[in-house]
Amino acid sequence: MTNGWRVFLMTVLVAAGFIAKPMAAGLDFTGGGPEGAVDITSDQGIEWMQREQKFIAKGNARAIRNNVTVHADELVAHYRDRKEGGGTEIWKLEALGHVRIISAETKVTGDSAVYDIDNVLLVIKGVPVAKLQTPTDTVTATDSLEYWEAKRVAVARGDAFVQHDDKRLRADTITADLKEDKNGKLEIKQANAFGNVLVRTANDVATGDKGIYYTESQLATLTGNVKITRDKNQLNGGYAEVNMATGVSKLFPAAPGTAGTRVQGILAPDGGRKKK
């Protein structure tokens, strides 16, 4: 999961230097210098709409910055006059149609991507899903994938799904709180799941109203209408701890420090395992 979310940071870097000087025809939107310059190409040319204050690259548009490439039917940069110091500045960037954001080990696909520079917010939408893929992880959402840079929070909305190896987490919404590791790179501190939460390990399926996954301990907790199912066996309670590393699940009447009812279970005589 950790490496998967890093693509959001890479796409933000692309957005920060999206418009190269050749495209801007002398207007410097990059913030200075050739380092990290962006190479933009399109089959149908680049249009400068001065009245609307935007640039549009149409037809199989592509932007390359360092090791990140953005593909889309159209790339649009919205600019405005600076309030202080004169000149212009980019305030919104859009990738429209068949969007692909690709780096060395990550790939994001969707129908559209918008980077709001004022709010340092990246939103990717897709039909049927927006998808993020790494060699070990897959993240999808039917509504949107978001990265809030200032808050260091990533969000998957709408039937959100995260898969890491054989471990799966699904919910209506999943948020990921990020932190810097010892090398200064961002990694997931914990993932928070809301609504119709489902955690799947090699042996068990656990469901609940809310869930939290702690990456360092690989422990997932579920609260509210919790059910743990293995084969035909089912346990019901108010709080569960699922060790995603060992596959061991524990069920309790309620979360620590709160009141709850008794744990209930349905156990099949043969363990519920399918006969060979």
C-alpha positions as CSV (number, residue, x, y, z in Angstrom):
1,M,0.0,0.0,0.0
2,T,2.8,2.4,0.8
3,N,4.3,2.7,-2.6
4,G,0.9,2.8,-4.3
5,W,-0.1,6.1,-2.8
6,R,3.2,7.8,-3.7
7,V,2.0,8.3,-7.3
8,F,-0.2,11.1,-6.0
9,L,2.9,13.0,-5.0
10,M,4.5,12.4,-8.4
11,T,1.4,13.7,-10.2
12,V,1.5,16.8,-8.0
13,L,5.1,17.4,-9.1
14,V,3.9,17.1,-12.7
15,A,1.2,19.6,-12.1
16,A,3.6,22.1,-10.5
17,G,5.5,22.3,-13.8
18,F,2.8,21.3,-16.3
19,I,3.3,24.2,-18.8
20,A,6.7,24.3,-20.5
21,K,8.1,27.6,-21.8
22,P,7.7,26.6,-25.5
23,M,4.0,26.1,-25.0
24,A,3.5,29.3,-23.0
25,A,5.1,31.4,-25.8
26,G,7.2,33.4,-23.4
27,L,5.0,33.3,-20.3
28,D,6.9,31.6,-17.6
29,F,4.5,29.3,-15.7
30,T,7.1,26.9,-14.5
31,G,8.5,28.9,-11.6
32,G,12.0,29.1,-13.0
33,G,14.8,27.4,-14.8
34,P,15.1,24.5,-17.2
35,E,15.4,21.9,-14.4
36,G,12.3,19.7,-14.3
37,A,11.1,21.2,-17.6
38,V,8.0,19.7,-19.2
39,D,7.8,18.3,-22.7
40,I,4.3,18.6,-24.1
41,T,3.1,17.2,-27.4
42,S,-0.3,16.8,-29.1
43,D,-1.6,15.6,-32.5
44,Q,-3.9,18.5,-33.0
45,G,-1.7,21.3,-31.8
46,I,-1.8,23.7,-28.8
47,E,-4.4,26.5,-28.5
48,W,-3.8,29.7,-26.5
49,M,-7.2,31.2,-25.5
50,Q,-6.1,34.6,-24.2
51,R,-9.6,35.9,-23.3
52,E,-10.4,32.7,-21.3
53,Q,-6.8,32.7,-20.0
54,K,-6.0,29.1,-20.7
55,F,-3.9,26.8,-22.9
56,I,-5.3,23.6,-24.5
57,A,-3.3,20.8,-26.0
58,K,-5.7,18.6,-28.0
59,G,-5.5,15.2,-29.5
60,N,-3.5,12.4,-27.9
61,A,-1.9,15.0,-25.6
62,R,1.2,14.1,-23.6
63,A,3.2,15.8,-20.9
64,I,6.6,14.4,-19.7
65,R,8.4,15.7,-16.6
66,N,11.4,13.7,-15.3
67,N,10.1,10.1,-15.0
68,V,6.4,10.9,-15.0
69,T,4.2,11.0,-18.1
70,V,0.6,12.2,-18.4
71,H,-1.5,11.1,-21.3
72,A,-5.0,12.5,-22.1
73,D,-7.2,13.5,-25.0
74,E,-6.7,17.1,-23.8
75,L,-4.5,18.9,-21.4
76,V,-5.8,22.3,-20.2
77,A,-3.9,24.9,-18.1
78,H,-5.9,27.8,-16.6
79,Y,-3.9,30.9,-15.7
80,R,-4.5,34.3,-14.2
81,D,-2.8,37.6,-13.4
82,R,-0.8,37.6,-10.2
83,K,-2.1,39.8,-7.4
84,E,1.4,40.9,-6.5
85,G,4.6,41.3,-8.5
86,G,3.0,41.2,-12.0
87,G,3.0,38.4,-14.5
88,T,0.8,35.4,-14.5
89,E,0.3,32.1,-12.6
90,I,-1.4,28.8,-13.2
91,W,-4.3,28.1,-10.8
92,K,-5.8,24.9,-12.2
93,L,-4.7,22.1,-14.5
94,E,-6.9,19.5,-16.2
95,A,-6.3,16.2,-18.0
96,L,-9.5,15.2,-19.9
97,G,-10.3,11.9,-21.6
98,H,-8.5,8.6,-21.3
99,V,-6.2,9.9,-18.6
100,R,-3.1,7.9,-17.8
101,I,-0.4,9.0,-15.3
102,I,2.6,6.8,-15.5
103,S,5.9,6.6,-13.6
104,A,8.6,3.9,-13.2
105,E,6.5,1.7,-11.0
106,T,3.0,3.3,-10.8
107,K,0.1,3.9,-13.1
108,V,-3.1,5.8,-12.6
109,T,-6.0,5.7,-15.0
110,G,-9.3,7.6,-15.2
111,D,-11.5,9.8,-17.3
112,S,-10.3,13.1,-15.9
113,A,-7.8,14.6,-13.5
114,V,-7.9,18.1,-12.0
115,Y,-5.2,19.8,-9.9
116,D,-6.4,22.8,-7.9
117,I,-3.3,24.7,-7.0
118,D,-5.0,27.1,-4.6
119,N,-6.2,24.1,-2.4
120,V,-3.2,21.9,-3.4
121,L,-5.8,19.2,-4.3
122,L,-5.6,16.5,-7.0
123,V,-8.8,14.7,-8.0
124,I,-8.9,11.8,-10.4
125,K,-12.3,10.4,-11.7
126,G,-13.0,7.4,-13.8
127,V,-15.8,5.3,-15.3
128,P,-16.4,2.7,-14.2
129,V,-13.5,3.3,-11.8
130,A,-10.4,5.4,-11.2
131,K,-7.5,3.0,-10.7
132,L,-4.0,3.2,-9.2
133,Q,-1.6,0.3,-9.8
134,T,1.9,-0.6,-8.5
135,P,3.7,-3.9,-8.7
136,T,2.2,-4.9,-5.3
137,D,-0.9,-2.7,-4.9
138,T,-4.2,-1.9,-6.6
139,V,-6.5,1.0,-5.5
140,T,-9.8,1.7,-7.2
141,A,-12.8,4.0,-6.6
142,T,-16.0,4.6,-8.5
143,D,-16.3,8.3,-7.6
144,S,-12.8,9.7,-7.2
145,L,-9.2,9.3,-6.0
146,E,-8.0,12.4,-4.2
147,Y,-4.7,13.7,-2.8
148,W,-4.8,16.7,-0.3
149,E,-1.2,17.7,-0.3
150,A,-1.2,20.2,2.6
151,K,-3.0,17.8,4.8
152,R,-1.0,14.8,3.6
153,V,-4.2,12.8,3.2
154,A,-5.2,10.5,0.2
155,V,-8.9,9.6,-0.3
156,A,-10.7,7.0,-2.3
157,R,-14.4,7.6,-2.6
158,G,-17.2,5.3,-3.9
159,D,-16.8,1.5,-3.5
160,A,-13.2,2.1,-2.5
161,F,-10.9,-0.9,-2.8
162,V,-7.3,-1.5,-1.8
163,Q,-5.5,-4.8,-2.5
164,H,-2.0,-5.5,-1.2
165,D,-0.7,-9.0,-2.1
166,D,-3.5,-11.3,-0.8
167,K,-4.9,-8.7,1.6
168,R,-8.0,-6.7,0.6
169,L,-9.8,-3.8,2.1
170,R,-13.1,-2.4,0.8
171,A,-15.4,0.4,2.0
172,D,-17.6,3.2,0.8
173,T,-14.7,5.6,1.5
174,I,-11.1,5.0,2.5
175,T,-8.7,7.7,3.6
176,A,-4.9,7.3,4.1
177,D,-2.9,9.5,6.5
178,L,0.6,9.9,5.3
179,K,3.9,10.6,7.1
180,E,7.6,10.9,6.1
181,D,9.9,7.9,6.6
182,K,13.5,8.2,7.7
183,N,14.5,8.9,4.1
184,G,12.1,11.8,3.8
185,K,9.7,9.8,1.6
186,L,5.9,9.8,2.3
187,E,4.3,6.5,3.4
188,I,1.0,5.5,4.8
189,K,0.6,5.8,8.6
190,Q,-2.9,4.4,8.7
191,A,-5.9,3.8,6.5
192,N,-9.4,4.7,7.7
193,A,-12.4,3.0,6.2
194,F,-16.0,4.2,6.4
195,G,-19.3,2.4,5.5
196,N,-19.7,-1.2,4.5
197,V,-16.1,-2.1,5.5
198,L,-14.8,-5.4,4.4
199,V,-11.4,-6.9,5.2
200,R,-10.3,-10.1,3.5
201,T,-7.3,-12.2,4.5
202,A,-6.3,-15.6,3.2
203,N,-8.7,-17.4,5.6
204,D,-11.3,-14.9,6.8
205,V,-13.7,-12.2,5.7
206,A,-14.5,-9.5,8.3
207,T,-17.1,-6.8,7.9
208,G,-18.2,-3.8,9.9
209,D,-19.3,-0.2,9.8
210,K,-15.9,1.4,10.3
211,G,-12.3,0.2,10.1
212,I,-8.7,1.3,10.7
213,Y,-5.6,-0.3,9.2
214,Y,-2.3,0.4,10.9
215,T,0.6,-0.2,8.5
216,E,3.4,-0.7,10.9
217,S,1.7,-3.5,12.9
218,Q,-0.4,-4.7,9.9
219,L,-3.4,-4.7,12.3
220,A,-6.9,-3.9,11.2
221,T,-9.7,-3.0,13.6
222,L,-13.4,-3.1,12.8
223,T,-16.3,-1.5,14.8
224,G,-20.1,-1.6,14.5
225,N,-22.1,-4.7,13.4
226,V,-18.9,-6.8,13.0
227,K,-19.0,-10.2,11.4
228,I,-16.2,-12.6,10.8
229,T,-16.7,-15.4,8.4
230,R,-14.6,-18.5,7.7
231,D,-16.1,-21.1,5.4
232,K,-19.5,-21.7,6.9
233,N,-18.5,-20.4,10.4
234,Q,-19.7,-17.0,11.4
235,L,-19.0,-14.9,14.5
236,N,-20.9,-11.6,15.3
237,G,-19.8,-8.9,17.7
238,G,-19.1,-5.2,18.1
239,Y,-15.3,-5.0,17.7
240,A,-12.7,-7.1,15.9
241,E,-8.9,-7.1,15.5
242,V,-7.6,-8.7,12.3
243,N,-3.9,-9.3,12.0
244,M,-3.3,-8.9,8.3
245,A,0.2,-10.5,8.6
246,T,-0.7,-13.7,10.4
247,G,-4.4,-13.9,9.4
248,V,-5.5,-14.3,13.0
249,S,-8.8,-12.6,13.8
250,K,-10.2,-11.7,17.3
251,L,-13.8,-10.7,18.1
252,F,-15.0,-8.8,21.1
253,P,-18.4,-7.6,22.3
254,A,-17.3,-3.9,22.0
255,A,-14.3,-1.7,21.5
256,P,-12.0,-1.2,24.5
257,G,-13.6,1.1,27.1
258,T,-17.1,0.8,25.7
259,A,-20.2,-1.3,26.6
260,G,-21.5,-4.0,24.3
261,T,-23.5,-7.1,24.0
262,R,-22.3,-10.7,24.0
263,V,-20.4,-12.2,21.1
264,Q,-22.5,-14.7,19.1
265,G,-21.5,-17.4,16.6
266,I,-22.6,-20.1,14.2
267,L,-20.2,-22.9,14.0
268,A,-20.6,-25.7,11.4
269,P,-20.0,-29.3,12.8
270,D,-17.3,-30.1,10.2
271,G,-15.8,-26.6,10.4
272,G,-17.6,-25.6,7.2
273,R,-14.7,-26.7,5.0
274,K,-15.5,-28.0,1.6
275,K,-14.9,-31.7,1.2
276,K,-12.3,-32.7,-1.3
